[in-house]
Amino acid sequence: MLLGAGADAEDVIQEAFVKAYRKLSRYRGESSFRAWLLAIVANETRNLHRSRSRRDGLVLRAAAANPESQVAEDGAVGGVLAAERRATLVRALRLLPVKDREVIVCRFLLDLSEEETVTMLGWPRGTVKSRTSRALAKLRALLDREEVRHG
């Protein structure tokens, strides 16, 4: 799952389905059921990211308190670096115009097909294709600038 749930993707999806079932009476039909459900999945993934960040911080502090534990330190550093990369990507995404961000989220974060993206956004196929290409170019440029800034 490109939202960043990784190995926990199945747990995130299961939790999202449970929450959707419990809140089914709140679905008003203002958007497609799929879009409503995907929003719940995205929220659950954000919750996972928050808990991972807290856990990574705890692991890093524990490793620093016990310098003999090289294995824990390597895992903690890897976790922190992964969290930093995710944070950098999220910052860059937030700098994109809304429509560019929408198409990137649909195509790559929600892993929707081109046809599903067309349906979800209500745009013509050509618009989805061209906006995806331009949005990716803008995102690459933002990430390149970020990399130059932080080495």
N, C-alpha and C positions, 0 to 999 in steps of 0.2 A: 504494500500500500504506500503510495507516494506521499501521503500526508505525514509520513514519518513514524508511523506506529511500528514498522518493522516486524519483528517476531511477535509483537503483541497485537498485531492487526486483527486476528481472530477474536481476541478478548474484547477489543474496542468495538468491533462490529456486533458481537453478541450483546454487549452492554447497551449499544445504541438501539438494537432491536427491542430489548427489554424496556428501555425508556420510551421508545416510540409506542410500544403496546400500551404502556401505562398512560401515555399522554394522547392516545388516539382521539379522545373526545375533543382535544384542543385543535385538531387539524380542521381548518376552515375551508380548505379548497382554494385559497387565494393563489397558490402555486401548485405545481404538479406534486403528487404524492412522493414521487422519486426525489424531487428537489427538497421537499420537507424532510424526508428521511436522510438524504445526504447532508443536510445542515446539522442534523443530530449527530451523525457520524463525525463530521468535522469538529463539533463541539467536544465530543468524547475524546477525539485525538488531541485537541488542545489541552484537555484535562490531563491526558497521559503525559504530554510534554511538560506540564507544570510539575507533575509528580516526579518525572525523570530528572528534571533540573534540581529539585530538592534532594533526591536520592544521590545524584552525581556529586552535589556539594558535600553531602555527608560522607560519601566514600573518599572524596579528595581530602577532607579534613581528617578522617580516620587514618588515611595513608600517611599524611604529614605527621600525625601524632606517633606513628609507628614506622620510622624510616627503614626498619629491617624488612618490611613487607614490600618488596619490589613488584611482586605480582599485582597486589592491590593498587599500587601506584600506577603501574602501566595501564590497568583497566580504568582507573579513575581519570588519568590524563586522556586516554582515548575517548572516554565519555564526555569529558569537558570539551575536547576539540570537536567532537561531533555536534555537541550542543552549540558551540560557537559557529560552526558552519551553518547549522539550521537557523540560528538567529540572524546571521548575515543574509541568508536567502530570504527570510521573512522581511527583514528591513528593506532589502532591494525590491521585493514584491510590493511592499507598501508604497514605494516611491513611484510605481507605475500608475498611469491613468487607470481609472476604474474598469473600463472595457478591456484594456490589455490584461489587467489582473484577473478579470472574470474568465477570459479565454484560457489563460495559463492555468488557473485553478481547475477549470473543467477538464482540460486536456491532460494535464500532467499531475496535478495533485489529487484530483478525483479519479484520474485514469479513465475518463470517458472517451468513447470513440468519437470520431469526427461527426458522425450522424447523431449521436447522443448529445453532443455539444450544440449542434444545430438546433435540435429540439429544445434543449434546456434554455438556451439563450434567445431562441426565436430569431436567429439571424440566418441569412442565406448562406449556403455552403461556401461560396467564394469569399464571403466576408470572414467566415471562421478561418479559412485557410490563410488569407492575407493577414488578418489580425494576429493569428498565431505566429506567423513568420516575423512580423514586425515587433511583436511583443517579446519574442525570444531574443531578437537582436538588441532591443532596449535593455532587457534583463542581463544579457551577457555584458553589455557595456557598463551597467551599474556594478555588476560583480567584479569586473576587471578594475574599475576605479577603486572599489573597496579593497581589493587585493593589493593594489599599489599603495594605498594609504596605510595598510596594516602590515605590509611586507609579507 
